[in-house]
Amino acid sequence: MAKQELFERSPIRAFDAAANGGLKAGELGLITAKKGLGKTPVLVQFGMDTLLNGKQLVHVSFDQHSNESVKYSYDNIYNEIAKKKTIPNAAEVKEQISRNRTILNFNQDNFNLEKVVNTLNALKAGGIAVAGVVIDDVDLSKCKEADIQAVSSYAKATKTKIWISSTNAEDTLEAQAPKALLSYFYGIVHLESKGKETAMQILKMGKATNIESTLKVDTKTWLITAK
């Protein structure tokens, strides 16, 4: 029950409400921002949402952060979400959902996205029923179309929801990824500094583009909030 309450209070509920329902199983999404604006915490919130829904998550990191660093990010996000409601067994729930999380670290220079898909297929063959995947700090300029196509095809074939993050300071839809890759992303979100706030711009969700919303990222908690 506590896990369900936390899922219902997840910041992703606000995102889904603003983004016409958000990303669905089998779809691929992209989060972009310049460094330091909260791409990884936002990505972790999408990952945490899968865990709070009682499903298996794989977190792939290309930023060379250690597994302990990634775990620390999840702990922080979980603690901030849990603060919204008094949960008597919050520590127990955190330990429980952590068992459904697999963290993988790679270097994109020698391990491309097609190889990541091969690894995901190996995990599935080993009995891990992956429902969500987040891939942090992908350099899209190094990606071939076959890389993104492989991830997109995997998402569709396995009904897996996948979010990718990438560093990009540009704020227009067309500039978020090389032209050949854009069509593979069902949803595209960009974080932009607006004075003392970080706005969350929904540049694309399905056929809708430049969706108006009041979403922002709280610079103290890193949680997605509605203004």
Secondary structure by P-SEA (a helix, b strand, c coil): caaaaaaaacaaaaaaaaacccccccbbbbbbbcccccaaaaaaaaaaaaaaacbbbbbbbcccccaaaaaaaaaaaaaaaaacccccaaaaaaaaaaaabbbbbbbcccccaaaaaaaaaaaaaacccccbbbbcccccccccaaaaaaaaaaaaaacbbbbbbbbbccccccccccccccccccbbbbbbbcccbbbbbcccccccccccccccccccccccccc
